[in-house]
Amino acid sequence: MLDVHPPHEPVHGWRDFLLHLFTITIGLLIALSLEGCVEWQHHRHLVHEAEASLHAEIESNVKGIPDALAGLHKNQAELKHDVEVLKYVIKNHKEPEHTSMYIGSGIQTFADVSWRTAQSTTALSYMPYDRAEEYANIYTTQTELYTAEQQSARDAIISLAPFMNMDDKGPDLSEAQANDMKQKIEILQGQLTLVESFMNSLDREYKKFLAAHPS
């Protein structure tokens, strides 16, 4: 807060009054300039910390993509095998010997703590628009990926329901049950294709950002 004090000496005439007014004006301008400079430095420091944290988070996240894709491809291969088993059941009215089914869909999370912190501290509002947009695009794709993974995981649980409370020999599926499960698994396959698309898109965005902004 800026304080303005009255003159300590009596004001004699317009000349003294104008001189005092000029002195106050200059003092206020200097004080406001200094205050603005301090605030600008604070905002600059806030942006620098946010960008350093976001950069480190993106570098860490991109390292998890290969393992995430490998796990996803494993799930896709298992689902493809499951569909073949169910086709055999539907056609032959019995299960093939010496085979198992694996229905699964994992969720690979990518960190977004730095992004949420940058939003809560308003650091984004002090960044250049194009830089803030880069971060927003990356983390929007991350959110879309996580949402798609959650949906596929929920549907995997639904598809797995017929296996519940079965003995070690596995489920004894009727043709109707096999058809129903096959349809659910095919939907899950489509969802995992969408998850893969988001994951590849996120990988490209990570690498594009890091190439444009090396450490």
C-alpha positions in Angstrom: 0.0 0.0 0.0 1.3 3.5 -0.9 1.1 6.2 1.7 0.8 9.9 0.8 1.7 12.3 3.6 0.9 16.0 3.8 3.8 18.5 3.6 5.7 19.0 6.9 6.1 22.7 6.2 3.4 25.3 5.5 2.6 25.8 1.9 3.2 29.4 0.8 1.5 30.2 -2.5 0.8 28.3 -5.7 4.5 27.8 -6.4 5.0 25.7 -3.2 1.8 23.9 -3.8 2.6 22.9 -7.4 6.2 21.9 -6.3 4.8 19.7 -3.6 2.2 18.2 -6.0 4.9 17.5 -8.5 7.1 15.8 -5.8 4.2 13.6 -4.8 3.4 12.7 -8.4 7.0 11.7 -9.1 7.2 9.7 -5.8 4.0 7.9 -6.7 5.2 7.1 -10.2 8.5 5.7 -8.8 6.7 3.6 -6.2 4.2 2.2 -8.7 7.1 1.4 -11.1 9.0 -0.4 -8.4 5.8 -2.3 -7.4 5.1 -3.2 -11.0 8.7 -4.4 -11.4 8.5 -6.6 -8.3 5.2 -8.1 -9.5 6.6 -8.7 -13.0 9.6 -10.4 -11.5 7.3 -12.6 -9.4 5.2 -13.6 -12.4 8.4 -14.3 -14.4 9.7 -16.5 -11.7 6.3 -18.3 -11.4 6.2 -19.0 -15.2 9.9 -20.2 -15.1 9.1 -22.7 -12.3 5.9 -23.9 -14.0 7.6 -24.4 -17.3 10.6 -26.3 -15.8 8.2 -28.5 -13.9 6.0 -29.2 -16.9 9.0 -29.9 -19.1 10.3 -32.5 -16.6 6.8 -34.0 -16.3 6.5 -34.4 -20.1 10.0 -35.9 -20.3 9.1 -38.4 -17.6 5.7 -39.3 -19.3 7.2 -39.9 -22.7 9.5 -42.5 -21.2 6.4 -44.6 -20.2 4.9 -44.7 -23.7 6.8 -47.8 -25.0 5.8 -49.9 -22.0 2.3 -48.7 -22.2 2.0 -49.6 -25.9 3.6 -53.0 -25.2 1.0 -53.7 -22.6 -1.8 -52.5 -24.9 -0.6 -54.7 -27.7 -0.5 -57.7 -25.4 -4.1 -57.1 -24.4 -5.1 -56.7 -28.1 -3.4 -60.1 -28.9 -5.2 -61.8 -26.0 -8.5 -60.4 -27.1 -7.9 -61.6 -30.6 -7.1 -65.1 -29.2 -10.3 -65.0 -27.2 -12.4 -64.2 -30.2 -10.9 -67.2 -32.0 -11.8 -69.4 -29.1 -15.4 -68.1 -29.0 -15.7 -68.6 -32.7 -14.7 -72.2 -32.2 -17.3 -72.6 -29.4 -20.0 -71.2 -31.6 -19.1 -73.4 -34.6 -18.4 -76.7 -32.8 -20.6 -76.3 -29.7 -17.7 -77.1 -27.4 -14.6 -75.5 -26.2 -11.2 -76.3 -27.8 -8.9 -78.4 -25.7 -5.8 -77.0 -23.9 -6.6 -73.4 -24.3 -7.5 -70.5 -22.0 -9.1 -67.1 -22.4 -7.6 -63.8 -21.1 -9.9 -60.8 -20.9 -8.2 -57.7 -19.6 -7.6 -54.0 -20.2 -5.2 -52.1 -18.0 -5.0 -48.3 -17.3 -1.7 -46.6 -17.9 -1.7 -43.3 -16.1 0.5 -40.3 -17.1 1.4 -37.6 -14.5 -0.4 -34.3 -14.7 0.5 -32.8 -11.3 2.6 -30.0 -12.8 -0.3 -29.1 -15.2 -2.8 -28.9 -12.4 -0.4 -26.8 -10.3 0.2 -24.4 -13.2 -3.5 -24.0 -13.5 -4.1 -23.4 -9.8 -1.3 -20.9 -9.5 -2.5 -19.0 -12.6 1.0 -19.4 -14.1 -0.6 -20.2 -17.5 -2.1 -16.8 -17.7 1.4 -15.2 -17.7 2.8 -17.5 -20.4 2.8 -16.5 -24.1 -0.5 -17.8 -25.6 1.2 -20.2 -28.1 3.2 -21.9 -25.3 0.2 -22.2 -23.0 -1.7 -23.7 -26.0 1.0 -26.3 -26.5 0.6 -27.5 -22.9 -3.1 -27.4 -23.1 -3.1 -29.6 -26.3 -0.8 -32.2 -24.7 -2.8 -32.5 -21.4 -6.1 -32.6 -23.2 -4.9 -35.6 -25.2 -3.8 -37.1 -21.9 -7.2 -36.7 -20.4 -8.9 -38.2 -23.5 -6.6 -41.2 -23.3 -7.4 -41.7 -19.6 -11.1 -41.5 -20.3 -10.9 -44.0 -23.1 -8.9 -46.4 -20.9 -11.4 -46.1 -18.1 -14.2 -47.0 -20.4 -12.4 -50.0 -21.8 -11.5 -51.2 -18.3 -15.2 -51.0 -17.2 -16.3 -52.9 -20.3 -13.6 -55.5 -19.7 -15.1 -56.1 -16.3 -18.5 -56.5 -17.8 -17.2 -58.9 -20.4 -15.5 -60.9 -17.7 -18.7 -61.3 -15.7 -19.6 -64.8 -17.1 -16.3 -66.1 -15.8 -17.2 -65.2 -12.2 -17.7 -68.0 -9.7 -16.5 -70.7 -12.2 -14.3 -73.6 -11.2 -10.7 -74.2 -12.3 -11.8 -75.9 -15.5 -13.1 -72.6 -16.8 -16.5 -71.6 -18.1 -18.8 -74.0 -19.8 -20.3 -71.6 -22.3 -23.4 -72.2 -24.4 -23.5 -71.0 -28.0 -25.7 -68.0 -26.9 -23.3 -67.0 -24.1 -20.3 -67.4 -26.5 -22.0 -65.1 -29.1 -22.8 -62.5 -26.4 -19.3 -62.6 -25.0 -17.8 -62.4 -28.5 -19.8 -59.3 -29.3 -18.6 -57.6 -26.0 -15.0 -58.5 -26.7 -15.2 -57.1 -30.2 -16.5 -53.8 -28.7 -13.6 -53.9 -26.3 -11.2 -54.5 -29.3 -12.6 -51.3 -30.9 -12.1 -49.4 -27.7 -8.5 -50.5 -27.4 -8.0 -49.4 -31.0 -9.2 -45.9 -29.9 -6.9 -46.1 -26.8 -4.0 -46.9 -29.1 -4.8 -44.0 -31.3 -4.8 -41.6 -28.4 -1.6 -43.1 -27.0 0.2 -42.7 -30.4 -1.1 -39.2 -30.7 0.1 -38.3 -27.2 3.5 -39.8 -28.0 3.8 -37.6 -31.1 2.8 -34.5 -29.1 5.3 -35.3 -26.4 8.2 -35.7 -28.9 7.2 -32.7 -31.0 7.2 -30.5 -27.8 10.5 -31.9 -26.6 12.1 -31.4 -30.0 10.9 -27.8 -30.1 12.0 -27.1 -26.5 15.1 -29.1 -25.6 16.4 -29.1 -22.1 
